[in-house]
Amino acid sequence: MAKESMKAREVKRLKLVQRYAAKRAELKKENDLVGLSKLPRNSNPIRLHNRCKLTGRPKGYMRLFGISRIQFREMASKGLIPGVKKASW
């Protein structure tokens, strides 16, 4: 389980990215590097990091489901993910 502060930091970054998206696009179109450098660092979408929606784990993230590989495996074994079943041959 990730620390709550790490999860909160990602949420804060996401809000900043959304708030400054239009302004950032406008400055990029004008090629205004000075204006871009004055924006907050966390408003850059590159600084976002995918985290598991359930546990906050930053590694082993599966984009299609929005959860980590560990949670995916547990949920698939319990039959909680529609259309996914454990392979056996």
Backbone as JSON Lines, residues from 0, in Angstrom:
{"i":0,"aa":"M","n":[0.84,-1.18,0.0],"ca":[0.0,0.0,0.0],"c":[0.88,1.24,0.0]}
{"i":1,"aa":"A","n":[0.63,2.14,-0.92],"ca":[1.4,3.38,-1.0],"c":[0.98,4.33,0.12]}
{"i":2,"aa":"K","n":[1.9,5.22,0.46],"ca":[1.57,6.22,1.47],"c":[0.49,7.14,0.93]}
{"i":3,"aa":"E","n":[-0.37,7.59,1.8],"ca":[-1.46,8.48,1.4],"c":[-0.91,9.78,0.82]}
{"i":4,"aa":"S","n":[0.23,10.23,1.32],"ca":[0.81,11.47,0.81],"c":[1.24,11.34,-0.65]}
{"i":5,"aa":"M","n":[1.7,10.15,-1.03],"ca":[2.11,9.94,-2.42],"c":[0.89,9.94,-3.35]}
{"i":6,"aa":"K","n":[-0.19,9.32,-2.9],"ca":[-1.42,9.32,-3.69],"c":[-1.96,10.74,-3.83]}
{"i":7,"aa":"A","n":[-1.93,11.5,-2.74],"ca":[-2.43,12.87,-2.74],"c":[-1.58,13.75,-3.66]}
{"i":8,"aa":"R","n":[-0.28,13.5,-3.7],"ca":[0.62,14.28,-4.55],"c":[0.27,14.08,-6.02]}
{"i":9,"aa":"E","n":[-0.05,12.84,-6.38],"ca":[-0.42,12.55,-7.77],"c":[-1.74,13.23,-8.14]}
{"i":10,"aa":"V","n":[-2.68,13.25,-7.22],"ca":[-3.97,13.91,-7.47],"c":[-3.75,15.41,-7.65]}
{"i":11,"aa":"K","n":[-2.88,15.99,-6.83],"ca":[-2.58,17.42,-6.92],"c":[-1.93,17.74,-8.27]}
{"i":12,"aa":"R","n":[-1.0,16.89,-8.7],"ca":[-0.36,17.09,-10.0],"c":[-1.37,17.02,-11.14]}
{"i":13,"aa":"L","n":[-2.28,16.06,-11.07],"ca":[-3.29,15.91,-12.11],"c":[-4.16,17.17,-12.22]}
{"i":14,"aa":"K","n":[-4.54,17.74,-11.08],"ca":[-5.34,18.96,-11.09],"c":[-4.57,20.12,-11.7]}
{"i":15,"aa":"L","n":[-3.28,20.23,-11.38],"ca":[-2.45,21.29,-11.95],"c":[-2.31,21.14,-13.46]}
{"i":16,"aa":"V","n":[-2.13,19.91,-13.91],"ca":[-1.99,19.66,-15.35],"c":[-3.26,20.09,-16.07]}
{"i":17,"aa":"Q","n":[-4.41,19.75,-15.51],"ca":[-5.68,20.11,-16.15],"c":[-5.91,21.62,-16.13]}
{"i":18,"aa":"R","n":[-5.49,22.28,-15.04],"ca":[-5.7,23.72,-14.91],"c":[-4.87,24.51,-15.94]}
{"i":19,"aa":"Y","n":[-3.63,24.08,-16.16],"ca":[-2.72,24.82,-17.03],"c":[-2.63,24.26,-18.44]}
{"i":20,"aa":"A","n":[-3.43,23.29,-18.8],"ca":[-3.33,22.64,-20.12],"c":[-3.53,23.64,-21.26]}
{"i":21,"aa":"A","n":[-4.56,24.46,-21.18],"ca":[-4.86,25.4,-22.26],"c":[-3.75,26.45,-22.38]}
{"i":22,"aa":"K","n":[-3.31,26.98,-21.24],"ca":[-2.26,27.99,-21.25],"c":[-0.95,27.41,-21.79]}
{"i":23,"aa":"R","n":[-0.64,26.18,-21.39],"ca":[0.58,25.51,-21.85],"c":[0.53,25.3,-23.36]}
{"i":24,"aa":"A","n":[-0.62,24.88,-23.88],"ca":[-0.76,24.66,-25.32],"c":[-0.57,25.97,-26.09]}
{"i":25,"aa":"E","n":[-1.15,27.05,-25.55],"ca":[-1.02,28.36,-26.2],"c":[0.44,28.82,-26.23]}
{"i":26,"aa":"L","n":[1.14,28.66,-25.12],"ca":[2.55,29.06,-25.05],"c":[3.42,28.21,-25.97]}
{"i":27,"aa":"K","n":[3.09,26.94,-26.07],"ca":[3.85,26.06,-26.96],"c":[3.65,26.48,-28.42]}
{"i":28,"aa":"K","n":[2.42,26.85,-28.76],"ca":[2.11,27.25,-30.13],"c":[2.88,28.52,-30.5]}
{"i":29,"aa":"E","n":[3.02,29.42,-29.52],"ca":[3.76,30.67,-29.74],"c":[5.26,30.49,-29.6]}
{"i":30,"aa":"N","n":[5.71,29.33,-29.18],"ca":[7.13,29.03,-28.96],"c":[7.73,29.94,-27.88]}
{"i":31,"aa":"D","n":[6.95,30.22,-26.85],"ca":[7.37,31.1,-25.76],"c":[8.0,30.28,-24.64]}
{"i":32,"aa":"L","n":[9.3,30.08,-24.72],"ca":[9.99,29.24,-23.73],"c":[10.06,29.92,-22.37]}
{"i":33,"aa":"V","n":[10.16,31.24,-22.35],"ca":[10.21,31.97,-21.08],"c":[8.88,31.82,-20.35]}
{"i":34,"aa":"G","n":[7.79,31.95,-21.09],"ca":[6.45,31.79,-20.5],"c":[6.24,30.38,-19.97]}
{"i":35,"aa":"L","n":[6.71,29.4,-20.73],"ca":[6.58,28.01,-20.29],"c":[7.37,27.75,-19.01]}
{"i":36,"aa":"S","n":[8.55,28.36,-18.91],"ca":[9.39,28.13,-17.73],"c":[8.81,28.77,-16.48]}
{"i":37,"aa":"K","n":[7.9,29.74,-16.65],"ca":[7.29,30.4,-15.49],"c":[6.1,29.61,-14.94]}
{"i":38,"aa":"L","n":[5.6,28.64,-15.69],"ca":[4.5,27.81,-15.2],"c":[5.03,26.88,-14.1]}
{"i":39,"aa":"P","n":[4.15,26.42,-13.21],"ca":[4.6,25.49,-12.17],"c":[5.14,24.19,-12.78]}
{"i":40,"aa":"R","n":[6.15,23.63,-12.16],"ca":[6.74,22.4,-12.68],"c":[5.74,21.25,-12.73]}
{"i":41,"aa":"N","n":[4.92,21.16,-11.71],"ca":[3.97,20.04,-11.65],"c":[2.8,20.2,-12.62]}
{"i":42,"aa":"S","n":[2.77,21.29,-13.36],"ca":[1.71,21.44,-14.35],"c":[2.1,20.78,-15.67]}
{"i":43,"aa":"N","n":[3.29,20.23,-15.73],"ca":[3.75,19.52,-16.93],"c":[3.24,18.08,-16.89]}
{"i":44,"aa":"P","n":[2.54,17.61,-17.93],"ca":[1.97,16.26,-17.91],"c":[3.02,15.15,-17.83]}
{"i":45,"aa":"I","n":[4.27,15.47,-18.16],"ca":[5.34,14.47,-18.09],"c":[5.55,14.02,-16.64]}
{"i":46,"aa":"R","n":[5.27,14.9,-15.7],"ca":[5.53,14.59,-14.29],"c":[4.47,13.68,-13.66]}
{"i":47,"aa":"L","n":[3.39,13.4,-14.38],"ca":[2.38,12.48,-13.87],"c":[2.92,11.04,-13.91]}
{"i":48,"aa":"H","n":[2.49,10.24,-12.95],"ca":[2.92,8.85,-12.91],"c":[1.69,7.98,-12.65]}
{"i":49,"aa":"N","n":[1.53,6.93,-13.44],"ca":[0.38,6.04,-13.26],"c":[0.5,5.27,-11.96]}
{"i":50,"aa":"R","n":[-0.59,5.2,-11.23],"ca":[-0.63,4.44,-9.98],"c":[-1.89,3.58,-9.95]}
{"i":51,"aa":"C","n":[-1.8,2.46,-9.25],"ca":[-2.94,1.56,-9.08],"c":[-4.06,2.31,-8.35]}
{"i":52,"aa":"K","n":[-5.28,2.18,-8.85],"ca":[-6.42,2.87,-8.24],"c":[-6.76,2.3,-6.87]}
{"i":53,"aa":"L","n":[-6.41,1.04,-6.62],"ca":[-6.77,0.4,-5.36],"c":[-5.7,0.56,-4.29]}
{"i":54,"aa":"T","n":[-4.45,0.32,-4.67],"ca":[-3.37,0.32,-3.68],"c":[-2.41,1.49,-3.79]}
{"i":55,"aa":"G","n":[-2.37,2.13,-4.94],"ca":[-1.44,3.23,-5.14],"c":[-0.06,2.79,-5.59]}
{"i":56,"aa":"R","n":[0.09,1.51,-5.91],"ca":[1.38,0.98,-6.33],"c":[1.81,1.62,-7.65]}
{"i":57,"aa":"P","n":[3.07,2.16,-7.71],"ca":[3.49,2.85,-8.92],"c":[4.06,1.93,-10.0]}
{"i":58,"aa":"K","n":[4.46,0.74,-9.64],"ca":[5.08,-0.17,-10.61],"c":[4.12,-1.3,-10.96]}
{"i":59,"aa":"G","n":[4.31,-1.88,-12.13],"ca":[3.46,-2.99,-12.55],"c":[2.04,-2.55,-12.86]}
{"i":60,"aa":"Y","n":[1.89,-1.35,-13.39],"ca":[0.58,-0.77,-13.66],"c":[0.06,-1.24,-15.02]}
{"i":61,"aa":"M","n":[-1.18,-1.69,-15.08],"ca":[-1.8,-2.12,-16.33],"c":[-2.79,-1.04,-16.76]}
{"i":62,"aa":"R","n":[-2.47,-0.34,-17.85],"ca":[-3.29,0.8,-18.29],"c":[-4.72,0.42,-18.63]}
{"i":63,"aa":"L","n":[-4.89,-0.73,-19.25],"ca":[-6.22,-1.13,-19.7],"c":[-7.2,-1.24,-18.53]}
{"i":64,"aa":"F","n":[-6.7,-1.65,-17.37],"ca":[-7.56,-1.86,-16.21],"c":[-7.39,-0.81,-15.13]}
{"i":65,"aa":"G","n":[-6.28,-0.08,-15.14],"ca":[-6.05,0.97,-14.14],"c":[-5.62,0.45,-12.8]}
{"i":66,"aa":"I","n":[-5.14,-0.8,-12.75],"ca":[-4.7,-1.39,-11.49],"c":[-3.34,-2.06,-11.69]}
{"i":67,"aa":"S","n":[-2.71,-2.43,-10.59],"ca":[-1.4,-3.08,-10.67],"c":[-1.57,-4.55,-11.02]}
{"i":68,"aa":"R","n":[-0.48,-5.16,-11.44],"ca":[-0.5,-6.56,-11.85],"c":[-0.92,-7.48,-10.71]}
{"i":69,"aa":"I","n":[-0.55,-7.12,-9.49],"ca":[-0.88,-7.95,-8.33],"c":[-2.38,-7.94,-8.08]}
{"i":70,"aa":"Q","n":[-2.97,-6.73,-8.08],"ca":[-4.41,-6.61,-7.88],"c":[-5.17,-7.25,-9.03]}
{"i":71,"aa":"F","n":[-4.63,-7.11,-10.25],"ca":[-5.26,-7.72,-11.41],"c":[-5.34,-9.24,-11.24]}
{"i":72,"aa":"R","n":[-4.25,-9.84,-10.81],"ca":[-4.2,-11.3,-10.65],"c":[-5.19,-11.76,-9.58]}
{"i":73,"aa":"E","n":[-5.22,-11.05,-8.45],"ca":[-6.14,-11.42,-7.38],"c":[-7.6,-11.3,-7.83]}
{"i":74,"aa":"M","n":[-7.92,-10.2,-8.5],"ca":[-9.29,-9.98,-8.95],"c":[-9.69,-10.97,-10.04]}
{"i":75,"aa":"A","n":[-8.75,-11.3,-10.93],"ca":[-9.05,-12.27,-12.0],"c":[-9.28,-13.65,-11.41]}
{"i":76,"aa":"S","n":[-8.51,-14.02,-10.39],"ca":[-8.68,-15.33,-9.75],"c":[-10.03,-15.44,-9.06]}
{"i":77,"aa":"K","n":[-10.5,-14.32,-8.51],"ca":[-11.8,-14.32,-7.82],"c":[-12.96,-14.16,-8.79]}
{"i":78,"aa":"G","n":[-12.65,-13.89,-10.07],"ca":[-13.7,-13.73,-11.08],"c":[-14.34,-12.37,-11.07]}
{"i":79,"aa":"L","n":[-13.63,-11.35,-10.58],"ca":[-14.2,-10.01,-10.47],"c":[-14.01,-9.18,-11.75]}
{"i":80,"aa":"I","n":[-13.18,-9.64,-12.67],"ca":[-12.95,-8.92,-13.92],"c":[-13.66,-9.68,-15.03]}
{"i":81,"aa":"P","n":[-14.68,-9.08,-15.64],"ca":[-15.43,-9.78,-16.68],"c":[-14.56,-10.12,-17.89]}
{"i":82,"aa":"G","n":[-14.72,-11.33,-18.39],"ca":[-14.01,-11.76,-19.6],"c":[-12.59,-12.21,-19.37]}
{"i":83,"aa":"V","n":[-12.14,-12.24,-18.14],"ca":[-10.77,-12.65,-17.84],"c":[-10.83,-13.9,-16.97]}
{"i":84,"aa":"K","n":[-10.09,-14.93,-17.39],"ca":[-10.02,-16.12,-16.56],"c":[-8.58,-16.64,-16.61]}
{"i":85,"aa":"K","n":[-8.22,-17.39,-15.61],"ca":[-6.87,-17.9,-15.5],"c":[-6.63,-18.96,-16.57]}
{"i":86,"aa":"A","n":[-5.52,-18.83,-17.27],"ca":[-5.21,-19.79,-18.33],"c":[-4.61,-21.05,-17.72]}
{"i":87,"aa":"S","n":[-4.94,-22.18,-18.3],"ca":[-4.32,-23.46,-17.88],"c":[-4.26,-24.35,-19.09]}
{"i":88,"aa":"W","n":[-3.11,-24.98,-19.28],"ca":[-2.94,-25.89,-20.41],"c":[-2.05,-27.03,-20.04]}
